[in-house]
């Protein structure tokens, strides 16, 4: 694709097209899962019925290989780590340490309580899941970072067994599994790997929850198996919203937009600004940067499909529009960025100030980079230790406490037409049968 006059489709607040474009962007989470669901359902059904044989067959069909062993407990992680160039090994070790430190702090706030009054004891109890599956993408690129961002929080939460599914596992992914304390690698990708984790096969143990990003087929499979297991969410294309004013450095803005555009042709690179002049300067920087970008074709396709510059009238509109979009990554490059960031309450992760590139969050900052996409930050949250625990309510009554509340419980039950509920109380409080 050749250089364009404009990489970002500019729309100005107050123009006839602004509200329509904003509404379209707010619905960007709508996907084509329904179109591919029949094919994915067939894969999931085959794996559930045939186990290892179906997984191997689909790996051969989609990945062009047949794994010698589907489950690798001795995956050579330590040796893979030692084989990496020193710079890469040190980066992985730094990331693992910082992710662990952050989530250990998070674990301290998981909470739970016990309260007793008037003969009634109530408790909220939190316990780690027993077994978790992590999906690590391996299509256009290998992502050892995703292994760390999913598996380390699970380990910190106290999960007993962690299984990573990944197509064509690289040494860097094996090394990341080792650093994260992964139990075993499932040598398969796609919907067939998700189904194996969800239902179990002769080789792969059934897990309690599946987390991690993947392509459309992986996402559709996660949606289909939800209920049999828990999932973290339905991940869509990566996205960034850069919020900038006239004082922002256009080279920084362009670099952050491209850091998401190079992920995937379907990624969203969005600029929200009060300065029309900045948009023009960012366009120039984008053209210059794209000329030498190794993943230029992917980034250009992303910008051509979704690149947008929203120009608004004032600072208040920056916060208002950002909350409407509820983006996965939000970079705040304005004057007094922290003050503005406090007003943005719908975002997966906020990157505050010009010297905080989104890439820091992708790798070594500490919080998990697995974030809600497509506007799901309206209700979703970053992956964390709280995703790897279950919660139970404990209730204990004394005889006097049940006698005190018995009439109310029985009345409530009979109001709903549930006589056996009422009698279950009265057999204890009144001796009625």
LUMVOZA-598904 format. One record per residue (C-alpha): x, y negated, z negated; residue in three letters. Coordinates in steps of 0.05 Angstrom, whole numbers, plus 5000, padded with zeros to 4 digits. Last residue first. Layout:
# residues N
XYZala;...
END
This chain:
# residues 433
412456333794unk;412055773743unk;417055733686unk;415954983681unk;423054713696unk;426455293731unk;420555603768unk;418254893779unk;424254703821unk;424055283870unk;416455203869unk;416954513899unk;421454753956unk;416855343968unk;411054863976unk;414154494035unk;408454064062unk;412553434066unk;408653094010unk;409153763973unk;416853703973unk;416852983950unk;412153143893unk;416453733872unk;422853313872unk;419452753833unk;416553233781unk;423353573773unk;427452943761unk;427752953685unk;427153713680unk;432953773730unk;437253313687unk;435553693623unk;437454363654unk;444054083678unk;444953923751unk;451054023796unk;451953753867unk;458253813910unk;458453463978unk;463453734028unk;468153374076unk;472353674131unk;479253444149unk;483253354213unk;480152734242unk;481352354177unk;488852454189unk;488451984248unk;485951904320unk;484151184333unk;476850994322unk;470151034356unk;463650624352unk;464550004395unk;471550274410unk;467850724459unk;468250164510unk;471350614563unk;476750884518unk;477451084445unk;484651174423unk;490051714421unk;496151264411unk;496851494339unk;499350954292unk;506850954281unk;510350414323unk;514550914361unk;511451134426unk;505050874456unk;504550324404unk;511150034426unk;508850084498unk;503249584482unk;508649054477unk;509048664412unk;513648064423unk;508147614452unk;503747674390unk;499048184362unk;497848864394unk;490949094374unk;488849824377unk;482250154394unk;478449504395unk;471849234371unk;473148754313unk;476548184350unk;475947594302unk;481947794261unk;485947824326unk;484647084339unk;487846894273unk;493547374286unk;494947074354unk;495946354329unk;497546114401unk;495946664449unk;498547344471unk;493547834440unk;494248524471unk;488148954466unk;488749704480unk;482650164483unk;477849604499unk;471449404464unk;469049004525unk;463848604487unk;468648484430unk;473748204478unk;468447754510unk;466647434444unk;473747364420unk;476147014483unk;469746614486unk;471346284420unk;478046074449unk;474945674505unk;472245644575unk;473346344602unk;477346624660unk;476547374669unk;482147664710unk;480748354739unk;484748954764unk;479749524774unk;480549864842unk;486149464873unk;489849434807unk;489450184797unk;491550324869unk;497449854861unk;499650194797unk;499250894828unk;503050684890unk;508350314850unk;510150894805unk;517650754813unk;516550004803unk;521449584844unk;516649164887unk;511249214835unk;514948744789unk;515348174840unk;508048234860unk;505748264788unk;509947654769unk;506747244824unk;499747454803unk;501447274731unk;503146564753unk;496446504789unk;492646764729unk;496346294682unk;493845694722unk;486645914711unk;487945864637unk;482846064583unk;484646794592unk;482347514594unk;486647974637unk;484548684651unk;488649284675unk;483949884679unk;486550574698unk;483350984754unk;489651034796unk;493151294734unk;498551134684unk;502050594725unk;496350104713unk;497350144638unk;504449894634unk;502849454694unk;498249004653unk;503548964598unk;508948754648unk;504448234679unk;502847914612unk;510247904592unk;512247584658unk;506647074652unk;509246824584unk;503246564546unk;502345824531unk;496345744577unk;492346254538unk;492647014537unk;488447624521unk;491048254554unk;485848794558unk;488849474570unk;486050124596unk;487450864603unk;482351274641unk;477051644601unk;477452054538unk;471452414511unk;472152454436unk;475952794379unk;472753474388unk;469253944341unk;468354674358unk;462555104381unk;458554454378unk;462954124430unk;464854664480unk;461554324540unk;464053624524unk;471153884516unk;470554234583unk;468253594617unk;474253224587unk;479053754611unk;476053724680unk;476352964682unk;483752954662unk;486553034593unk;487152684525unk;488153014458unk;483953374406unk;480654044398unk;477554254331unk;476254894292unk;480755344332unk;479756044360unk;486156444362unk;489456544431unk;492057224452unk;485857664458unk;481757034470unk;478856484427unk;472456114439unk;474555384434unk;482055464445unk;481055914505unk;475655444533unk;480254844528unk;485855234563unk;481155434619unk;478754714628unk;485654504647unk;492354734622unk;495855384605unk;501955624565unk;498555594497unk;504255364451unk;504955594379unk;505155354307unk;506754624320unk;511054304266unk;511153614298unk;518653614310unk;518354304343unk;512354114386unk;516153484408unk;522053914429unk;517554384469unk;514453774503unk;521353494519unk;523554174547unk;517554164594unk;511254584589unk;508054744656unk;500754624635unk;499754444562unk;495854744504unk;498654594435unk;496555024376unk;496754764304unk;495855224244unk;494955054171unk;492354344177unk;494853944117unk;492953234138unk;500353094151unk;500453684199unk;494353424237unk;497252714238unk;503753004268unk;500153434320unk;496152894356unk;501052304365unk;507052774369unk;504053204424unk;501652574460unk;508752304459unk;511352934492unk;507252714553unk;509253044618unk;507252684682unk;502352704740unk;499153344713unk;501753554645unk;496853304593unk;497653544521unk;491453864491unk;491953984416unk;488254554383unk;486954554308unk;486555114255unk;484855094181unk;481754404174unk;484054004114unk;479653914053unk;475853304027unk;471053343969unk;465452853951unk;462953023881unk;456552933843unk;455353143771unk;448353063741unk;447153103666unk;445352373657unk;451652133694unk;457652453726unk;461852203784unk;467152553825unk;470652213883unk;473752313951unk;478951883984unk;482551914050unk;486651314029unk;493151684012unk;492552044078unk;493351384115unk;499951254081unk;502251944101unk;499651774170unk;504351184178unk;510451564152unk;509152154198unk;508351724260unk;514851354241unk;518852004232unk;516152324296unk;517651694336unk;524751634310unk;525952374324unk;523252314395unk;527551694408unk;533752044380unk;532652644425unk;531752194486unk;538151794473unk;542052434457unk;540252764523unk;535853364508unk;538754054497unk;538354014421unk;530853884424unk;529854474471unk;533754934425unk;529454734366unk;523054824406unk;524655504433unk;517355724443unk;517456304394unk;509956274381unk;508456274455unk;501256464472unk;499556614545unk;505457054559unk;508557164627unk;504756564654unk;502156634726unk;503756054772unk;500455614824unk;497555124774unk;490255144795unk;489255854820unk;494656194779unk;492355824716unk;485256034733unk;487056764737unk;491156744674unk;485456434635unk;480556934663unk;484857524643unk;486257244574unk;478957224554unk;473757544600unk;467057294573unk;468956634541unk;474056504595unk;468956634650unk;463756194617unk;468755614609unk;470755674682unk;463555694706unk;461755104663unk;467454714693unk;464754824763unk;457754624742unk;460454024703unk;463953704762unk;458453224782unk;455853124711unk;462752894688unk;462752314738unk;463951784686unk;460651194652unk;465850874607unk;466350274653unk;459550014629unk;462449394595unk;466349264659unk;459949234700unk;456648774650unk;462748314653unk;462548324729unk;455148144730unk;456047594678unk;461747284717unk;458847334788unk;454446714787unk;460146284760unk;459546014689unk;465646384664unk;470546474721unk;471847114759unk;478647304787unk;479847974821unk;486948114800unk;492148364850unk;491547764896unk;495147604961unk;496648344968unk;503248704975unk;502949325019unk;500050005000unk;
END
